[in-house]
Amino acid sequence: MENLTIIVFLLFGVAFIGILSNRFRFPFPIALVLCGIAISLIPGLPVVELDPEIVFLLFLPPLLYEAAWNTNWHDFKANIRPISLAAIGLVLFTTVLVAVVAYYLVPGFGWAESFLLGAIVSPPDAVSATSVTKGLGLNPKIITLLEGESLVNDASGLVAYKYALAAVATGNFIFWKAGLNFMLVAAAGISIGLAIGYLMYLIHKKFISDPVVEVTLTLLTPFTSYLLAEHFHFSGVLAVVTTGLYLSFRSDVILTHQSRIMGYSVWQVVSFILNGLIFVLIGLQLRNIMKGIGNEYQTGELILYGAIVSLSVILIRFIWVIPAAMLQRMLNRSLRKKEIYDTKNLVIFGWAGMRGVVSMAAALALPLTFPNGQAFANRYLIIFLTFCVILSTLVLLGLTLPLLIKKLKTTPYSIAEEEYSIRTQVVSESITHIEENLSLVSDDLLNNIKSKYEIKYNRLQHTDLPPDYFGDKPRVPENIFNAFTRLQLDMLEIERKAVNQLHRSGAANQEVLRKIEYELDLEETRLKMEFGSLGG
């Protein structure tokens, strides 16, 4: 009970870190790592260690499912070739080279333990990279590659992790058998993921209309896929990713608008808590980890090992990324015609290889003992080295990535221009439908509904999208599009004051007031999203 109380209070601290991160626009993943170090320095805190099996079950399914759900399937499919090269080829390449470095660097490390460390630190974390680069006008293809790479490389890295862990436990590893088994568990995991996805698709579409139940099922679905696949010793990670991709693509037909609004908020909270909790746990264990390895290694040696492994992880990514991109172009003539070779974007992609929560969860999930009762001798050292890699890549690469983007002077991408085009297309098609299909509607109704969409269209035509949107000159501070939105927000505030006055006086039915308040909240959310989108 005492440990649970401490974790709850520390999570309050994480929430406060989130507030400061937003206030000062400091990347939240970097703040979490530093928060973990700060927690380890607080004297008197107990050591809290979860059962390693619970760590995987608690953290991986929801985090991977959320990543899959937020992945654009069309972009993912269109870029499957470079994503596969990075998510499978680069992960295995990193695993092998980090294993070589660790084997010859760290005394007492066998090949199996070295491969285990390589598998843990091989998958980068797209959440960290995208949070750092947010608002910098990064090429959308880089974001797609980072997110797609993170989605698949978590699966490939964690499958390699399980084989390496089995090799540590048994002292036996046959490469060709592992390769065949990898294909089996991967294919079976994907099949189970598709089966669960289709089953949940039918349940959502045919039997459920209550948003609370629908959102509850979205929380339970990743655990179902993971546990079922793991029960049959297949890849639970690939099952979760497959289910997430399958249902995300069909979310428009299986979820109501209320479910999507509620689900988006719930999943944001879940992700925030899990990301914070993993670094709270490492903070509570870090002092004990240092004690566990302090008898065998000097502090200077540990820092040296951590620095060399971290530097190796960073360099290996560059060793792979640029030659792999050039080789693809050499072997594929259509690719040379279709895509412009841009070294700057390759450098940014290489620099964005930050490690995060999945690597930390994998390290904390290492067993304390093996099935034969033998203790895992180098467990604490592997956790320490993993934390060093996360700290180094997040702080060193994360804090310098925005500066690198500015120094490279890459062509910035404005999502506002794309949003303008999409909004115009949607409104134009709506007006066309009114003119072609609603001629039998009464004139009053027809004029009202047509006027609504014509107002939207006219506002869009007055939206300012200056050519120097990301340039040195100041942007236009206001345009007709946002001026009208601001006026609507002001009027909403008048409505809200009237509702609040009735609430405080007790002069109206509370159920009716809460319904009106909810409507106002939804409308305000829509307007504020619109207000912050085009030109504002």
C-alpha angles and dihedrals in degrees: 000000000000092000091050091051091052092049091051092051091046090051087056085056090051089052089052089050087053090053092051091044091056093041095054097028093240116156108262097216090056090048089052093054091049089046089055090054091048091052091052089056095055107104120229099025113136124239110256116194122176121208103274091232090054091052092062093043094046100046112024105055097052095040094048092043092052090049091050092046092054094047117107104233095203093052090043092052093044091054098037093122099058091035091055092047091053099036098046108015097041093042093054091042091052092045092054098044094044087050090054091049093047094045094055096034106046119058113229095023113129124201094261093053091045091053089047091056090046092052092049096052097036101086116076121214116241093193090064093047096046093046090053094046096042112133096010095108094245118183106269091226090062090053090049092050093047093049094042092046091050092049096053100030091058086060097045093042093049093047088053087047092057093050092048091048090051089050091052091050097046101027088227129107126166110187100206093048090049090051094052092044090049090057091049098049091043094051092044092047091052090048092052090047091053092047093051090044093053092045092051090045090058093045093050094044101043108028112025133068102147110103094211091055092044094052090045089055091050087057093049098042098076091050090050093053093045097047095044093050093044091049089064091041094250128129108292090181094058090044091056093046092048093049091049094050092046096050096038091058089053098040092113092065101036102045130058120227090255091052092051092050092047094041093051091055095043094050092048089056093045092050092047093051095045093048090049094044095054092057092043087056094048089049091053091049101039096086091049090047091054090049090050094056099028094087093059102036135039119237091246091053092051092050090049092050091048093048095048095046091047092048090048091053091051096046095044090060091056092044088058105034104057099040091044091053092047092047092053090054092048092053098039117059094183089054090055090054096042103044130045113227107239116182091187093062090047090053090050091048090050092047092051094067095117120158122222150152100342093057090047092050091049091052094048089048092063108120121250091220136012125242090264090059095253115140119243097246100193099036095111093046092053090050090049093050091047090053090049090054092048092047094047097045095043098045101033099037098027097053094043098043095083090049091049091052091052093046092050089052093215119185104269122231120224114205088188091073092052091046090051091054093047094048091048092050093049094048093044092053090048091053091048090052091051092051095046103038110024101059092117093057115104115271094245094053092041093051092047096050094042091048090055093058095039089056089052091049094048092049090053091052089057094050111121116226103169117200089237091058090138096024132109095266116089116261121245101276096214141008138182092266094060096033090063090045091051090052090053090050090052091052091048088056089056090052091048093052090053091050092047091050091053089047095052094045093048089226096131140048109276094215091056092046092051090050091052090045090053090051090051091049092053092047092047091050091052093047095047091051088051092044093055096045117066120042096325 
